[in-house]
Amino acid sequence: MVIRQDFPGTNEMTFFDIITRGLKRRPIRTGLTLLGIAVGIAAVVALIGLSRGLVASWTAGMKSRGTEIVVHNMRGSLTPKPFPAATRDRIAHLSGVAATCMILVDLMSVENAELMIVSGREWGCFAWENLKLVSGRMPKDQMERAVLLGTTAADVLKKKVGDTVQIETEELTVVGIVEGAAFVENGSIILSLPLLQQVTGNQDKISAIDVRVAAGTNDAEIRRLCEEMSRLIPEAHADPAGEHLAHTEGYRVINAMSWGTSLLAILVGVLGVTNTMLMSVFERRQEIAILLALGWKRSRIVRMILWESAMLGLLGGIIGVGLGVIGVHLMQAAPAIRGLLEPDLNFNLILMAVTIAVCVGVLSGFYPAWRSSRLTPSLALHG
């Protein structure tokens, strides 16, 4: 219901008009406050979107290869630590295991790219099946000194079929450009496992075992398989493919740092809104006193201030979401992380960011609202 109230010196005004009038009174101060909130919300959108995108990208890569369980040794770090390839023999015979594929993955500097995913895959295993040739051909055998480039990796490295790529001290020929049906796959350099082991000096070492389970295996059975594999391979750990990265210590650190940085930025916004609303209350003491003299209840004065601060939060949140999306796309295009991950800017993240902004506005307005409710109508008599 629209509430109308006669206001001295003006035409009839709605409750909403009075709220917006308060925000427009000092446009520069209001704009700076909005910017403070927007920076905090932009940090939430950008940092949390990137950290969630890290998990989403790797999970999509697993799904595109048909991997349902990952045996890895990366709980204490973000990149997997190599372990003996012979450990695969301990789990390949388990009931419910349909196929296994040994993988060696590393993040390394390759020519002009500061970080690039280099993936060595067991020759002939199912991890090659999802790769669709865009141009060129597949390697002839596991010892051919050749690599495949994902479409994004080829763009980052500015390579085409027939060019060479230097990995460590070795120059390998690009024989094909492939589409991997997942962002992380498209950003990878792909070669045979024995070749990468030789190039990096990790003979008989792998960093993961991708496992396909038998058709009809349910989630509970997959988890039981993971427990049995972890018991049989104490130097590694088995997780469902969609969870293995989120369970690592490295990801937890990245996620905690993302939230910590975001919360510090939000705290600056809280202080900015509180200061703006306190100054507004101080400057409008006589106006508030007149409203009280006209019959406004103190609870309504409190609601007016809270609505103003909530509106600041909402507007700051909307601006912050826009800044965050722009920032994410700028970071995604940066050479250091281009091709490594795709941000997860879904509707839930956007809604969460705007909700945080509104909550920041409301919480920041409580003290100024309480101060405004302590004013007395007698102040209306002062000039």
KASULDA-V865242 format. One record per backbone hydrogen bond with DSSP energy under -0.5 kcal/mol. NH is the residue of the N-H (numbers start at 1). CO is the residue of the C=O. E is the energy in kcal/mol with one decimal. If there is no record, write none. Layout:
nh->NH co->CO e->E
nh->NH co->CO e->E
//
This chain:
nh->5 co->13 e->-2.1
nh->10 co->7 e->-2.0
nh->13 co->5 e->-1.4
nh->15 co->3 e->-1.4
nh->18 co->14 e->-1.8
nh->19 co->15 e->-1.8
nh->20 co->16 e->-2.6
nh->21 co->17 e->-2.2
nh->22 co->18 e->-1.6
nh->23 co->19 e->-1.3
nh->24 co->20 e->-2.1
nh->25 co->21 e->-0.8
nh->27 co->24 e->-0.7
nh->30 co->26 e->-2.6
nh->31 co->27 e->-2.6
nh->32 co->28 e->-2.4
nh->33 co->29 e->-2.1
nh->34 co->30 e->-2.6
nh->35 co->31 e->-2.1
nh->36 co->32 e->-2.0
nh->37 co->33 e->-2.2
nh->38 co->34 e->-2.8
nh->39 co->35 e->-2.3
nh->40 co->36 e->-1.4
nh->41 co->37 e->-2.4
nh->42 co->38 e->-2.8
nh->43 co->39 e->-2.0
nh->44 co->40 e->-1.7
nh->45 co->41 e->-2.6
nh->46 co->42 e->-2.8
nh->47 co->43 e->-2.5
nh->48 co->43 e->-0.5
nh->48 co->44 e->-1.8
nh->49 co->44 e->-0.6
nh->49 co->45 e->-1.3
nh->50 co->46 e->-2.0
nh->51 co->47 e->-2.4
nh->52 co->48 e->-2.7
nh->53 co->49 e->-1.7
nh->54 co->50 e->-1.7
nh->55 co->51 e->-1.2
nh->56 co->52 e->-2.7
nh->57 co->53 e->-2.9
nh->58 co->54 e->-1.9
nh->59 co->55 e->-2.8
nh->60 co->56 e->-2.4
nh->61 co->57 e->-1.9
nh->62 co->58 e->-2.2
nh->63 co->59 e->-2.6
nh->64 co->60 e->-2.5
nh->65 co->61 e->-1.2
nh->66 co->62 e->-0.6
nh->66 co->63 e->-1.1
nh->67 co->62 e->-2.5
nh->68 co->211 e->-2.7
nh->69 co->211 e->-1.7
nh->70 co->239 e->-2.8
nh->71 co->209 e->-2.3
nh->72 co->70 e->-0.6
nh->72 co->237 e->-3.0
nh->73 co->207 e->-0.7
nh->77 co->74 e->-1.0
nh->81 co->73 e->-1.8
nh->83 co->206 e->-3.1
nh->85 co->204 e->-2.3
nh->87 co->84 e->-1.4
nh->88 co->85 e->-1.8
nh->89 co->86 e->-1.3
nh->90 co->87 e->-1.5
nh->91 co->88 e->-1.5
nh->92 co->88 e->-1.8
nh->94 co->91 e->-1.6
nh->97 co->94 e->-1.9
nh->98 co->96 e->-0.7
nh->98 co->212 e->-2.7
nh->99 co->212 e->-1.7
nh->101 co->210 e->-2.1
nh->103 co->208 e->-3.0
nh->104 co->120 e->-2.6
nh->106 co->118 e->-2.0
nh->108 co->106 e->-0.6
nh->108 co->116 e->-2.2
nh->110 co->113 e->-2.0
nh->113 co->110 e->-2.5
nh->114 co->112 e->-0.6
nh->116 co->108 e->-1.6
nh->117 co->187 e->-0.8
nh->118 co->106 e->-2.8
nh->118 co->116 e->-0.5
nh->119 co->117 e->-0.5
nh->119 co->189 e->-3.4
nh->120 co->104 e->-3.4
nh->120 co->118 e->-0.5
nh->121 co->119 e->-0.5
nh->121 co->191 e->-2.3
nh->122 co->102 e->-2.2
nh->125 co->122 e->-1.7
nh->128 co->125 e->-1.6
nh->129 co->126 e->-1.4
nh->131 co->128 e->-1.2
nh->132 co->130 e->-0.5
nh->132 co->179 e->-2.4
nh->133 co->131 e->-0.5
nh->134 co->177 e->-3.5
nh->135 co->177 e->-1.5
nh->137 co->175 e->-2.9
nh->144 co->141 e->-1.2
nh->146 co->144 e->-2.7
nh->147 co->173 e->-2.5
nh->148 co->190 e->-3.3
nh->149 co->176 e->-2.2
nh->150 co->188 e->-2.6
nh->151 co->178 e->-1.3
nh->152 co->186 e->-0.8
nh->153 co->186 e->-2.4
nh->154 co->150 e->-2.8
nh->155 co->151 e->-1.5
nh->156 co->152 e->-2.7
nh->157 co->153 e->-2.8
nh->158 co->154 e->-0.9
nh->159 co->154 e->-2.2
nh->162 co->174 e->-3.0
nh->163 co->160 e->-2.2
nh->165 co->172 e->-3.1
nh->167 co->165 e->-0.7
nh->167 co->170 e->-2.5
nh->168 co->166 e->-0.5
nh->170 co->167 e->-2.3
nh->172 co->165 e->-3.0
nh->172 co->170 e->-0.6
nh->173 co->145 e->-1.9
nh->174 co->163 e->-3.3
nh->175 co->147 e->-2.2
nh->175 co->173 e->-0.8
nh->176 co->147 e->-0.9
nh->177 co->135 e->-2.3
nh->178 co->149 e->-2.6
nh->179 co->132 e->-2.7
nh->180 co->178 e->-0.5
nh->186 co->182 e->-2.2
nh->187 co->183 e->-1.1
nh->188 co->185 e->-1.5
nh->189 co->117 e->-2.8
nh->190 co->148 e->-3.0
nh->190 co->188 e->-0.5
nh->191 co->119 e->-2.3
nh->193 co->121 e->-2.4
nh->196 co->192 e->-2.1
nh->197 co->193 e->-2.7
nh->198 co->194 e->-2.0
nh->199 co->195 e->-2.5
nh->200 co->196 e->-2.5
nh->201 co->197 e->-0.8
nh->202 co->197 e->-2.0
nh->205 co->202 e->-2.0
nh->206 co->83 e->-2.6
nh->207 co->103 e->-2.7
nh->208 co->103 e->-1.9
nh->209 co->71 e->-2.0
nh->210 co->101 e->-2.9
nh->211 co->69 e->-2.7
nh->212 co->99 e->-2.9
nh->214 co->96 e->-2.6
nh->217 co->214 e->-1.7
nh->222 co->218 e->-2.1
nh->223 co->219 e->-2.3
nh->224 co->220 e->-1.9
nh->225 co->221 e->-2.3
nh->226 co->222 e->-2.3
nh->227 co->223 e->-2.1
nh->228 co->224 e->-2.2
nh->229 co->225 e->-2.7
nh->230 co->226 e->-2.5
nh->231 co->227 e->-1.6
nh->232 co->228 e->-2.1
nh->233 co->229 e->-2.1
nh->236 co->233 e->-1.9
nh->237 co->72 e->-2.8
nh->239 co->70 e->-2.2
nh->241 co->68 e->-2.1
nh->243 co->240 e->-2.4
nh->244 co->240 e->-1.2
nh->247 co->243 e->-1.3
nh->248 co->245 e->-1.5
nh->249 co->75 e->-3.8
nh->250 co->77 e->-0.5
nh->252 co->248 e->-1.9
nh->253 co->249 e->-2.3
nh->254 co->250 e->-2.2
nh->255 co->251 e->-3.0
nh->256 co->252 e->-2.6
nh->257 co->253 e->-2.7
nh->258 co->254 e->-2.2
nh->259 co->255 e->-2.4
nh->260 co->256 e->-2.8
nh->261 co->257 e->-2.5
nh->262 co->258 e->-2.1
nh->263 co->259 e->-2.9
nh->264 co->260 e->-1.9
nh->265 co->261 e->-1.9
nh->266 co->262 e->-2.4
nh->267 co->263 e->-2.4
nh->268 co->264 e->-1.5
nh->269 co->265 e->-1.4
nh->270 co->266 e->-2.4
nh->271 co->267 e->-2.4
nh->272 co->268 e->-2.1
nh->273 co->269 e->-2.6
nh->274 co->270 e->-2.6
nh->275 co->271 e->-2.4
nh->276 co->272 e->-2.3
nh->277 co->273 e->-2.8
nh->278 co->274 e->-2.3
nh->279 co->275 e->-2.4
nh->280 co->276 e->-2.2
nh->281 co->277 e->-2.6
nh->282 co->278 e->-2.4
nh->283 co->279 e->-2.4
nh->284 co->280 e->-1.5
nh->285 co->282 e->-0.9
nh->288 co->284 e->-2.9
nh->289 co->285 e->-2.4
nh->290 co->286 e->-2.3
nh->291 co->287 e->-2.1
nh->292 co->288 e->-2.2
nh->293 co->289 e->-2.3
nh->294 co->290 e->-2.0
nh->295 co->292 e->-1.2
nh->296 co->291 e->-2.5
nh->300 co->297 e->-0.5
nh->301 co->297 e->-1.5
nh->302 co->298 e->-2.3
nh->303 co->299 e->-2.2
nh->304 co->300 e->-2.2
nh->305 co->301 e->-2.1
nh->306 co->302 e->-2.6
nh->307 co->303 e->-2.7
nh->308 co->304 e->-1.9
nh->309 co->305 e->-2.5
nh->310 co->306 e->-2.6
nh->311 co->307 e->-2.3
nh->312 co->308 e->-2.0
nh->313 co->309 e->-2.2
nh->314 co->310 e->-2.7
nh->315 co->311 e->-2.7
nh->316 co->312 e->-2.6
nh->317 co->313 e->-2.6
nh->318 co->314 e->-2.4
nh->319 co->315 e->-2.4
nh->320 co->316 e->-2.7
nh->321 co->317 e->-2.6
nh->322 co->318 e->-1.8
nh->323 co->319 e->-2.5
nh->324 co->320 e->-3.0
nh->325 co->321 e->-2.6
nh->326 co->322 e->-2.1
nh->327 co->323 e->-2.8
nh->328 co->324 e->-2.6
nh->329 co->325 e->-2.0
nh->330 co->326 e->-2.0
nh->331 co->327 e->-2.6
nh->332 co->328 e->-2.8
nh->333 co->329 e->-1.2
nh->334 co->331 e->-1.0
nh->337 co->334 e->-1.1
nh->338 co->334 e->-1.6
nh->340 co->337 e->-2.3
nh->341 co->337 e->-0.8
nh->342 co->53 e->-0.6
nh->344 co->49 e->-2.6
nh->345 co->343 e->-0.9
nh->346 co->344 e->-1.0
nh->350 co->346 e->-1.8
nh->351 co->347 e->-3.0
nh->352 co->348 e->-2.5
nh->353 co->349 e->-2.4
nh->354 co->350 e->-2.3
nh->355 co->351 e->-2.4
nh->356 co->352 e->-2.5
nh->357 co->353 e->-2.0
nh->358 co->354 e->-2.3
nh->359 co->355 e->-2.6
nh->360 co->356 e->-2.6
nh->361 co->357 e->-2.2
nh->362 co->358 e->-2.6
nh->363 co->359 e->-3.0
nh->364 co->360 e->-2.3
nh->365 co->361 e->-1.1
nh->365 co->362 e->-0.6
nh->366 co->362 e->-0.6
nh->366 co->363 e->-0.9
nh->368 co->364 e->-0.6
nh->369 co->365 e->-2.4
nh->370 co->366 e->-2.5
nh->371 co->367 e->-2.5
nh->372 co->368 e->-2.3
nh->373 co->369 e->-1.7
nh->374 co->370 e->-0.7
nh->374 co->371 e->-1.0
nh->375 co->372 e->-1.1
nh->379 co->376 e->-1.8
nh->380 co->377 e->-2.0
nh->381 co->378 e->-1.6
nh->382 co->379 e->-1.4
//
